[in-house]
């Protein structure tokens, strides 16, 4: 069902929230209790996966890893709003979203490990390749959504992007096409405050990134990205509206990247520790835990079981990632072209000679 909120082009002045920073309900309609419990569980497991991936990077098992600590509500809340037939188009920072969608954690990290291929089957999970270039996934998502509608398929696409990606031309083109075609696509901007080291004040002069939807005729919403209840409810409503033919939506979720941009970045060079501390106090996992405990839906035993599950998940990932993989360097030349070029064949022959010697 299309709600008035989904069809309003002008976003609210303050972010929509259903749970405040202390875990108190703000008065809006919350997701069902079982949904909130599942959202909390997935965030706990997702964060443990994230911290384990960061540790693996320090151990040299990953080439690079962009942590999403602090952004779990955006990724978990949005992914669990999708149906099985829907498509997800993630960025390089959305590994928690992939794991939440059901991708094997080792396959999720293949690209970041330095593997030559994606690691997972996009068609099996209905997830586009993790996007490293900023904003290229926005156009892919719109194209997939438009094609699905032309084919009569009941599919909505969700595209994740950061605040920096909204400054790219690809995002402009994607929003424009989505608006013109009324494509069933939902844009979720995880505004974590920085495009690497560039703060929002140097990226955008509009009152919010959600305001960018107005010029394209796209319904827009501004939400608290650390409130998993608000993320899940808002994305669910937007997906339902898109599925019904009401057109696309642009959602700005205000959140924060607690860790550095990647393991190769030093965030202390461009932001103050007090700023990080203020956002730590708005932690999305702590927020849902307080609410669930206040309702008697979560106790020490149940929380311990979730923590144990998360630790087992991390231990399995650690064990599997610490196993050396036999690599055939000849695979470098596989799947580059349907028919190898003369130059590629020459390079392959040189490699063969070197390996034989």
TISE-59095 format. One record per residue (C-alpha): residue in three letters; z, y, x. Coordinates in steps of 0.05 Angstrom, whole numbers, padded with zeros to 5 digits, always signed. Layout:
% TISE-59095
ALAZYX ...
//
This chain:
% TISE-59095
UNK+00000+00000+00000 UNK-00018+00069+00025 UNK+00042+00116+00028 UNK+00040+00192+00027 UNK+00068+00194+00098 UNK+00009+00154+00126 UNK-00042+00200+00095 UNK-00012+00265+00119 UNK-00053+00295+00175 UNK+00003+00342+00198 UNK+00059+00304+00233 UNK+00132+00321+00221 UNK+00166+00373+00265 UNK+00220+00323+00286 UNK+00210+00250+00304 UNK+00220+00200+00248 UNK+00282+00158+00260 UNK+00317+00103+00221 UNK+00372+00089+00272 UNK+00403+00145+00313 UNK+00423+00140+00386 UNK+00491+00112+00366 UNK+00461+00058+00322 UNK+00477+00091+00256 UNK+00428+00087+00198 UNK+00397+00155+00183 UNK+00382+00142+00110 UNK+00311+00116+00111 UNK+00290+00046+00089 UNK+00304-00002+00146 UNK+00267-00067+00160 UNK+00300-00130+00133 UNK+00361-00156+00170 UNK+00324-00217+00197 UNK+00268-00172+00223 UNK+00318-00127+00259 UNK+00351-00187+00291 UNK+00284-00213+00315 UNK+00265-00144+00341 UNK+00331-00142+00380 UNK+00322-00212+00408 UNK+00251-00198+00431 UNK+00272-00133+00465 UNK+00328-00168+00504 UNK+00280-00223+00527 UNK+00226-00171+00542 UNK+00272-00130+00586 UNK+00295-00191+00625 UNK+00222-00209+00636 UNK+00210-00138+00660 UNK+00268-00137+00709 UNK+00246-00205+00735 UNK+00175-00181+00746 UNK+00202-00121+00784 UNK+00242-00168+00829 UNK+00181-00212+00840 UNK+00143-00151+00863 UNK+00196-00134+00915 UNK+00191-00206+00939 UNK+00116-00199+00949 UNK+00097-00245+00891 UNK+00062-00189+00854 UNK+00014-00137+00883 UNK+00041-00083+00837 UNK+00083-00079+00775 UNK+00090-00020+00727 UNK+00158-00028+00693 UNK+00166-00012+00620 UNK+00242-00011+00620 UNK+00263+00036+00565 UNK+00199+00028+00526 UNK+00215-00040+00495 UNK+00221-00012+00425 UNK+00150+00014+00427 UNK+00120-00052+00451 UNK+00162-00101+00412 UNK+00165-00060+00348 UNK+00090-00048+00345 UNK+00067-00119+00364 UNK+00112-00152+00312 UNK+00079-00107+00260 UNK+00013-00142+00271 UNK-00014-00203+00233 UNK-00044-00263+00269 UNK-00115-00240+00257 UNK-00104-00170+00284 UNK-00123-00148+00355 UNK-00081-00114+00408 UNK-00110-00070+00464 UNK-00057-00059+00517 UNK-00051-00018+00580 UNK-00026-00039+00648 UNK+00046-00021+00628 UNK+00047-00065+00567 UNK+00064-00133+00596 UNK+00124-00139+00549 UNK+00076-00129+00491 UNK+00034-00188+00516 UNK+00095-00233+00523 UNK+00118-00213+00453 UNK+00049-00231+00426 UNK+00058-00301+00456 UNK+00021-00298+00522 UNK+00049-00343+00576 UNK+00088-00297+00624 UNK+00053-00325+00685 UNK-00015-00312+00653 UNK+00010-00243+00635 UNK+00023-00227+00708 UNK-00041-00257+00737 UNK-00077-00190+00739 UNK-00017-00156+00772 UNK-00010-00213+00821 UNK-00080-00197+00846 UNK-00118-00253+00814 UNK-00192-00242+00804 UNK-00191-00259+00730 UNK-00151-00237+00671 UNK-00104-00296+00666 UNK-00104-00305+00590 UNK-00158-00319+00539 UNK-00168-00255+00497 UNK-00196-00295+00439 UNK-00138-00343+00436 UNK-00086-00288+00432 UNK-00130-00234+00402 UNK-00112-00187+00459 UNK-00162-00146+00498 UNK-00157-00145+00574 UNK-00100-00103+00601 UNK-00130-00035+00615 UNK-00120-00005+00684 UNK-00168+00055+00677 UNK-00136+00105+00631 UNK-00160+00105+00558 UNK-00220+00058+00564 UNK-00183+00011+00517 UNK-00183+00063+00462 UNK-00259+00058+00455 UNK-00256-00018+00459 UNK-00205-00019+00402 UNK-00247+00026+00357 UNK-00309-00015+00371 UNK-00273-00080+00355 UNK-00244-00050+00290 UNK-00311-00023+00267 UNK-00346-00089+00283 UNK-00294-00129+00246 UNK-00303-00087+00184 UNK-00379-00093+00187 UNK-00371-00168+00191 UNK-00323-00169+00132 UNK-00264-00192+00174 UNK-00193-00175+00154 UNK-00171-00148+00221 UNK-00137-00085+00245 UNK-00133-00064+00318 UNK-00073-00033+00352 UNK-00086+00005+00416 UNK-00030+00025+00462 UNK-00037+00085+00508 UNK+00007+00133+00547 UNK+00013+00208+00543 UNK-00032+00216+00604 UNK-00087+00177+00570 UNK-00091+00229+00514 UNK-00119+00278+00566 UNK-00178+00233+00579 UNK-00247+00242+00548 UNK-00248+00169+00525 UNK-00190+00183+00478 UNK-00226+00242+00447 UNK-00288+00199+00436 UNK-00246+00141+00407 UNK-00209+00186+00359 UNK-00273+00220+00337 UNK-00309+00153+00324 UNK-00248+00125+00289 UNK-00244+00185+00243 UNK-00318+00187+00227 UNK-00322+00112+00215 UNK-00253+00108+00182 UNK-00243+00048+00227 UNK-00182+00004+00216 UNK-00148+00022+00281 UNK-00078+00047+00298 UNK-00067+00089+00360 UNK+00004+00085+00387 UNK+00018+00136+00442 UNK+00079+00118+00483 UNK+00098+00187+00506 UNK+00145+00171+00563 UNK+00145+00242+00590 UNK+00102+00234+00652 UNK+00032+00216+00672 UNK+00055+00188+00739 UNK+00088+00253+00764 UNK+00055+00302+00716 UNK+00104+00324+00661 UNK+00084+00336+00589 UNK+00090+00411+00598 UNK+00029+00409+00645 UNK-00011+00361+00601 UNK-00010+00389+00531 UNK-00001+00456+00496 UNK+00003+00429+00424 UNK+00070+00421+00389 UNK+00063+00346+00397 UNK+00011+00295+00418 UNK+00011+00272+00345 UNK-00022+00339+00328 UNK-00084+00315+00363 UNK-00101+00273+00301 UNK-00112+00334+00258 UNK-00178+00354+00290 UNK-00207+00284+00278 UNK-00183+00277+00206 UNK-00134+00223+00226 UNK-00066+00212+00193 UNK-00013+00228+00245 UNK+00060+00212+00254 UNK+00114+00232+00305 UNK+00170+00180+00314 UNK+00229+00164+00358 UNK+00200+00113+00406 UNK+00270+00087+00425 UNK+00284+00068+00353 UNK+00253-00001+00344 UNK+00265+00002+00269 UNK+00225+00066+00263 UNK+00170+00040+00308 UNK+00164-00025+00269 UNK+00165+00009+00201 UNK+00116+00063+00219 UNK+00066+00017+00253 UNK+00072-00034+00196 UNK+00056+00021+00145 UNK-00002+00046+00187 UNK-00031-00024+00196 UNK-00025-00037+00121 UNK-00060+00029+00105 UNK-00116+00015+00155 UNK-00125-00055+00126 UNK-00131-00027+00056 UNK-00188+00018+00078 UNK-00148+00083+00083 UNK-00172+00095+00154 UNK-00140+00102+00223 UNK-00073+00130+00245 UNK-00047+00165+00307 UNK+00027+00154+00322 UNK+00064+00189+00378 UNK+00127+00151+00399 UNK+00173+00193+00442 UNK+00205+00148+00494 UNK+00220+00148+00568 UNK+00201+00109+00630 UNK+00268+00093+00664 UNK+00238+00064+00728 UNK+00186+00094+00774 UNK+00112+00094+00754 UNK+00102+00030+00795 UNK+00137-00001+00855 UNK+00093+00044+00898 UNK+00121+00108+00866 UNK+00184+00148+00882 UNK+00204+00181+00816 UNK+00262+00219+00850 UNK+00210+00266+00879 UNK+00191+00296+00811 UNK+00250+00286+00763 UNK+00325+00294+00763 UNK+00376+00238+00757 UNK+00410+00276+00700 UNK+00346+00270+00660 UNK+00344+00195+00669 UNK+00418+00189+00651 UNK+00407+00227+00586 UNK+00353+00177+00566 UNK+00395+00117+00587 UNK+00444+00140+00534 UNK+00388+00131+00482 UNK+00373+00059+00503 UNK+00335+00022+00448 UNK+00370-00044+00458 UNK+00440-00015+00457 UNK+00421+00022+00393 UNK+00402-00039+00354 UNK+00460-00079+00381 UNK+00509-00026+00355 UNK+00477-00026+00287 UNK+00474-00101+00280 UNK+00546-00109+00302 UNK+00569-00055+00253 UNK+00537-00096+00198 UNK+00567-00162+00221 UNK+00497-00189+00235 UNK+00510-00197+00310 UNK+00572-00223+00345 UNK+00590-00243+00416 UNK+00567-00315+00407 UNK+00499-00296+00380 UNK+00489-00243+00433 UNK+00509-00293+00487 UNK+00457-00342+00460 UNK+00403-00288+00464 UNK+00424-00270+00535 UNK+00422-00344+00555 UNK+00352-00350+00526 UNK+00330-00289+00565 UNK+00359-00316+00629 UNK+00324-00383+00619 UNK+00259-00347+00606 UNK+00267-00307+00672 UNK+00288-00369+00711 UNK+00226-00407+00688 UNK+00181-00348+00706 UNK+00215-00341+00774 UNK+00206-00415+00790 UNK+00134-00417+00769 UNK+00116-00353+00806 UNK+00148-00377+00870 UNK+00100-00435+00874 UNK+00042-00421+00922 UNK-00026-00429+00889 UNK-00084-00461+00924 UNK-00138-00408+00927 UNK-00212-00420+00941 UNK-00241-00356+00971 UNK-00310-00378+00946 UNK-00286-00360+00876 UNK-00296-00287+00896 UNK-00370-00296+00882 UNK-00362-00332+00815 UNK-00377-00296+00750 UNK-00399-00231+00783 UNK-00469-00236+00756 UNK-00503-00287+00710 UNK-00554-00296+00765 UNK-00527-00281+00836 UNK-00564-00226+00872 UNK-00595-00236+00941 UNK-00540-00193+00972 UNK-00486-00234+00938 UNK-00517-00300+00961 UNK-00520-00273+01032 UNK-00447-00254+01030 UNK-00428-00322+01002 UNK-00466-00357+01058 UNK-00431-00314+01111 UNK-00364-00335+01081 UNK-00384-00408+01082 UNK-00402-00402+01156 UNK-00336-00370+01172 UNK-00297-00423+01133 UNK-00335-00479+01169 UNK-00320-00449+01236 
//
